């Protein structure tokens, strides 16, 4: 006797279609080399953008476009394909990412380290290391802490392009094709929608992958702190 469709589904459940990779695009308002942090051979997004850090998966792209404050509208500040996703505690405790911990009296690269959060094992409260997101006296900045810890995830890329102040113009027709416009928040696209953009990046700059092509726009004021309000630096 032939099996019914219901019986077939129960005995031989249909395999779910694999989820399509995504491309997350947002405007970089401040570029200190902190978020993202492209130094020490790995690009990391460990602060700010909790919505992206929560949702993005391995294989997705995160792309930062220049904004008006940087006088870089239409230019690509960075692009990272997520190759790993870990928690704050895993990031903090890993010897692999030791150089990402900030040293505020060190070089610019060390000043802007983004490995700054962990949950205290006794109090189970978030700890914030002295960093670009702390108060000027090194104490925790509660506004930044609250925003950053809305996601406990860190995005890691070992396949990235960081251009900083050498950010190239993305061809206008590619921007028009995906319909991206500078604005608050981030936009999410299926990878198929952005294939011309990612192909352009890979074909044009493939030989520069995993290198820092230019200093961050705000690198010369790396000793400053972000207040947690608008674009106010203190």
C-alpha positions in Angstrom: 0.0 0.0 0.0 1.3 3.4 -0.9 2.4 5.6 2.0 0.5 8.9 2.4 2.2 12.2 2.3 1.8 12.5 6.1 3.4 9.1 6.6 6.2 9.9 4.3 6.9 13.2 6.2 6.9 11.4 9.5 9.1 8.6 8.4 11.4 10.6 6.1 11.3 14.2 7.4 12.2 16.8 4.9 15.6 18.4 5.4 15.5 22.1 6.1 17.0 24.3 3.4 20.3 25.7 4.5 20.0 29.3 5.7 21.5 31.8 3.3 24.4 33.9 4.6 23.8 37.5 5.4 25.6 40.8 4.8 25.4 43.4 7.5 26.2 47.0 6.5 26.4 50.0 8.8 28.0 53.5 9.0 31.2 53.8 10.9 30.8 57.1 12.8 34.0 56.8 14.9 37.1 54.9 13.7 39.7 54.5 16.4 40.6 50.9 15.6 38.5 49.9 18.5 35.3 48.7 16.9 36.2 47.0 14.8 39.8 46.2 16.0 41.8 45.0 13.0 45.2 44.6 14.8 47.4 41.6 15.7 46.4 39.6 12.6 42.7 39.3 13.4 39.7 41.6 13.0 37.3 41.6 15.9 34.0 43.3 16.7 33.6 43.0 20.4 31.9 46.3 21.4 29.1 48.5 20.0 26.6 47.0 17.4 25.1 44.4 19.8 22.3 43.7 17.2 24.9 42.6 14.7 27.0 40.7 17.2 23.9 38.8 18.4 22.6 37.9 14.9 25.6 37.4 12.6 26.8 33.9 12.0 30.0 32.3 10.8 30.1 32.9 7.0 28.3 36.3 7.2 29.9 39.5 6.1 30.0 42.7 8.2 30.8 45.9 6.3 31.5 49.3 7.6 30.8 52.4 5.4 32.3 55.8 6.0 30.1 58.5 7.4 29.9 62.3 7.2 31.9 62.8 10.4 34.8 61.0 8.8 34.2 62.8 5.4 34.1 59.3 3.9 30.6 58.8 2.6 30.5 56.0 0.0 33.8 54.6 1.0 34.5 51.2 2.6 36.2 51.5 6.0 36.3 47.7 6.6 34.8 44.4 5.5 35.1 41.2 7.6 33.7 37.8 6.9 32.9 36.1 10.2 35.1 33.1 10.8 34.4 32.5 14.5 32.0 33.7 17.1 32.7 33.4 20.8 31.5 34.8 24.2 33.1 37.7 26.1 34.4 35.3 28.7 36.0 33.0 26.1 37.6 36.1 24.4 38.9 37.4 27.7 40.4 34.1 28.9 42.0 33.0 25.6 45.7 33.5 25.4 45.3 33.8 21.6 43.6 37.2 22.1 45.9 38.5 24.9 47.2 41.3 22.7 43.7 42.5 22.2 43.5 43.6 25.9 44.1 47.4 26.2 47.2 49.0 27.6 46.3 52.6 28.0 49.9 53.8 28.4 51.1 51.7 25.4 51.2 52.2 21.7 48.1 53.4 19.8 47.4 49.8 18.8 47.5 48.7 22.4 45.5 51.7 23.7 42.5 50.6 21.6 42.4 47.0 22.5 38.8 45.7 22.5 39.1 42.7 24.8 37.6 44.5 27.8 34.6 42.5 29.2 34.2 39.4 31.4 31.7 38.2 34.0 33.1 38.2 37.5 33.0 34.6 38.7 31.8 35.5 42.2 29.4 38.4 41.7 28.4 37.4 38.1 28.5 41.0 37.2 30.1 42.5 34.1 33.6 43.8 34.5 35.0 46.5 32.1 38.7 46.9 31.7 40.3 50.4 31.5 39.8 51.1 27.8 38.4 53.4 25.1 34.9 52.7 26.5 35.8 53.5 30.2 35.6 56.9 32.0 38.7 59.1 31.9 39.8 57.8 35.3 39.6 54.2 34.1 36.5 53.4 36.0 33.6 51.6 34.2 31.5 53.8 31.9 28.0 52.4 32.7 26.5 53.7 29.4 29.0 51.9 27.3 28.9 48.8 29.5 25.1 48.7 29.2 25.1 49.0 25.4 28.0 46.6 24.8 26.7 43.8 27.0 23.3 43.7 25.3 25.2 41.0 23.4 27.8 38.8 25.0 29.2 37.7 21.7 32.4 38.6 19.9 32.7 38.4 16.1 36.1 37.2 14.8 37.5 37.4 11.3 40.6 35.8 9.8 39.4 37.0 6.4 39.1 40.7 6.4 39.9 44.0 4.7 40.6 47.0 6.8 41.2 50.2 5.0 40.9 52.9 7.6 41.8 56.3 6.2 42.7 54.7 2.9 39.1 53.7 2.5 38.3 53.2 -1.2 35.2 54.4 -3.0 32.7 51.6 -3.7 31.4 51.9 -7.3 28.2 53.9 -7.2 26.4 51.4 -9.3 27.0 48.7 -6.7 25.7 50.8 -3.9 22.7 51.7 -6.0 22.0 48.1 -6.8 21.7 47.0 -3.2 19.9 50.2 -2.2 22.1 51.2 0.7 22.0 54.7 2.1 23.8 56.1 5.1 21.6 56.2 8.2 21.2 55.2 11.8 21.4 51.5 12.6 22.4 48.7 10.2 21.0 47.0 7.1 20.8 43.3 6.5 20.9 41.7 3.1 20.9 38.2 1.8 24.3 37.4 0.4 23.0 37.0 -3.1 21.9 40.6 -3.0 25.4 41.7 -2.3 27.4 39.3 -4.5 28.6 42.1 -6.7 29.9 44.0 -3.6 31.7 41.1 -2.0 33.0 40.0 -5.4 34.3 43.5 -6.0 36.1 43.5 -2.7 37.7 40.1 -3.2 38.7 40.7 -6.8 40.1 44.2 -6.2 41.7 43.8 -2.9 42.2 40.0 -2.5 46.0 40.4 -2.3 45.5 42.7 0.7 43.4 40.4 2.8 44.1 40.4 6.5 46.2 43.5 6.4 45.7 47.0 7.8 45.9 49.2 4.7 45.6 52.6 6.5 45.5 54.0 10.0 42.1 54.4 11.6 40.6 57.9 10.9 40.8 58.8 14.6 44.1 57.0 15.4 45.9 60.1 16.4 43.5 60.7 19.3 43.5 57.1 20.5 44.1 58.3 24.1 40.6 59.8 24.1 37.5 57.9 25.4 34.0 57.5 24.0 31.5 59.1 26.4 28.6 56.8 25.3 26.6 59.8 24.1 26.2 60.5 20.4 29.7 61.2 18.9 31.1 62.8 22.1 34.7 62.0 22.7 36.3 62.9 26.1 
